[in-house]
Amino acid sequence: MIITEYNGHTQGFLVETVDTILRLDWAAMRVPPDMITNRMAGLVTAVTELENGTLVMMMDVEKVLAETCLSDETQNYISIEPVKEDRHIFFADDSAVARKQIERTLEAMHIRYSSEMNGMRGWETLQKMAQQAEAAGHKLSDVLHLILTDVEMPEMDGYMLTKMIKDDARFAGIPVLMHSSLSGMANKKLGESVGVDAYVSKDEPQKLASKLREMLLLA
């Protein structure tokens, strides 16, 4: 049995057997083609091909758990208070369910946002933002106030994205908040090693809103 916790609820999944265990590098994972996404109703968040030509599909765990835990999430956002200051946040997450939760949290806080579905696309978009800021003659931190990233994403994970952000002087003064279901101490230490400023667990909109206020100096 696999025991999970999602959105304040505990679930148990009965497993009949384990066929095999694969250890794959996230850099080898790719965004699934539209054909697979549509056929699998959005349940596949990444794909990769093994040396023998076998196609491996990775499920969107957040989507599975969201559909399993049939609770009313509206209450999670009602008590989130809006902020008065104008703020803009960029976030990257490969899960459609997680992106929707982040969007609802930011909208409840009246915070502007832009996003991408993985670290590679996120880095490309952030590069464009930095170039636009340079062309306009101002610091990127004047128009982008925080970057929120998932950990496990196809093509480029959150650790590599954070390292590239922290190694680029144009992103100075912009904090990086890591947002993930991987809450183990080893994962947090790895995040700290690449320059992550703070860590918050997924599926808890209230905690996310509180951490965002704190990091945006809005507490």
N, C-alpha and C positions, 0 to 999 in steps of 0.2 A: 504494500500500500504506500502511495505517495501522499504525504500530508502537506498541505499548503495553507498559507494565510493570505487573504486578499480582502482589502477594504473592510478590515475589522472582523472578518469572518474566517473560520477554519473549515477547510474542505478535505475530504479523503478520496483519493482515486485508486480503485482496485486495479492492480496490474496482474494479468495472467502470467506473462512471461516476458523476459528481456531478450530480444533477438541478438542484439550486439550493442556495443558502446563505441562511439566514434569520438575521437578528440580532434577537433578541427580548429584551425586558426581563423579568427574573425576576418582577417585580411583576405581569406579565400572565399568568403561568403559574398554573394551578389544579390542585388535587389531582384526579386522574382519578376519574370516577364508578365505583362498584363494578362496574357492568356491564362497563366497559372493563378494569378491573383483572382481573376474573375471566376474561374472554374472552382476554386477552393473557397469562394465567398470571403476572401480577405483573411483566411486562417493561416496563410503562409507569409512569413515576414522576410525570409531569406532562403537562397538556394545555393548549392555548390555541386560540382561534379567530381566524383572520385576518380582515381587512376584507371579503374576498370570501366569507366564510362557511366557508372550508376549515378543517377541524379538524386541528391539528398535535399529534402525540403525541411525547413525549420518552421515550427508552428509559432504563431503569435500567442504566447502564453497568457498575456494580459487579456486578449480577446476571449480565449477559452474560459478563463476564470471569471471574466465579466458576465459571460453568458451562463455560467454555472451558478454564480452567486446572484440570484435574482432579487436584489434589494433596491430600494428607492434611493438613488444617490443624490437627489435634489437637496436633501437636508445638509449634505456636506458642503454646499456652496452658499446657502442662504445667509449664514452668519458671517461670511467673509466680507469684511468692510472694504469699500473702495478707498483708493489713495487720492490725495489732492494733487500731488506733484505729477508732472508729465514725465513718464518713464517709458523706455523702449527696451524690450528683452528679445533676444534671439534664442531659440531652442532647437535641439536636434533629437529625434527619437524615431525608431523604425516601427514602433507599434502604433497602429491607427487608434486603438483604444486609449493608449497613454497620451498620444497627441491631443485627443479630444478632451481628456481630463485636464491637461495642462491649459488648453485653450479656455475651458470653462473657469478655471481658477483665475487666470489672468483677466478674463472678461469681467469676472466678479470684482476684481481689484481695480478695474478700469485702467489696465496697463496695456499699452500697444505692444504688438509682438509680430515677429516674422519667424519662419521655421523651415526646416528641411527634414527629410526622412532617414538620413544617415550621416555619419561623420564626414564622408567624402564630399557629398553635396553641400553639407553644412560649411565645410572649409572653403569650398568654391564660392559660396554666397558671402561668407565673411570676408574673403579676399576682395570681392567686388565692393563691399561696404567700405573697406579700408581704402581702396583706390578712389572711391567717390569722395570720401572725407578729405583725402590728400588733395584732390583736384579742387575741392571747395575751400581749401586753406584752413581747415579746422581739425581738431583732434577727434578721432573716432569715439573716444569716451564722452564727447559732448552730445552725441546722438544715440549711442548704444551704451546701455547702463549695466547690463548683466548678460552672461551667456549660461544657459542651462543645457546640460547634455546627459543623455543616457550613457550607460557603459557599453553594453553589448549591442553593436550595430554592424550590418554588413558593410564591406569595403573599407571602412575605417571606424575603429571603435572609439569610445569616449576618452580613453587614456591617450591615444595618439592625437586625437583632436585637441585635447587640452595641452599636450606638450607643444604642438605646433603653434597654438595660440600664445602660450607663455614664452616661446622662443622668438616671437615676432614683436618687436618694440612698438609697432603701431597699435597693439592691443593693450598697452600699458594702462593701468587704472581701471580695467574692466574685469570684475571678479567672475570666476567660473564656479558654478554650482553643479555638482554631480547628482543626478536624480536617477536612482536605480533600485531594483528589487534585490540586488546583491549587496546585502548590508553587513557582510562579514568583516572582521577586523583586517584581514589580509587585503581585501578589496579596497578598504579605506586607506590603508597604508600605501598601496600601489597608487591610488589617486593622489595622495599627498606627495608622493615621489615625483609626479609629473606637474605639480603645481596647483592642484585643485584647492580652491579656497574654502569650500564647505561641502558637506554631504547630506542629502536628505532622502529618506526612503520613499518609494513610489506608493501610489494608491492611498495617500493621506493628504487630501487637498488642504486641510486646515494647517497641517505642519508645513506644507510647501508654502502656503501664503505667509505664515509666520516667519519662515526662513528668508523669503524674498523681502519682506519688510525690513528685517534685520540687516540684510546685506545691501539693501538700497538706502539704508540710513533713514528708514521711514517708521521705525518702531516708536 
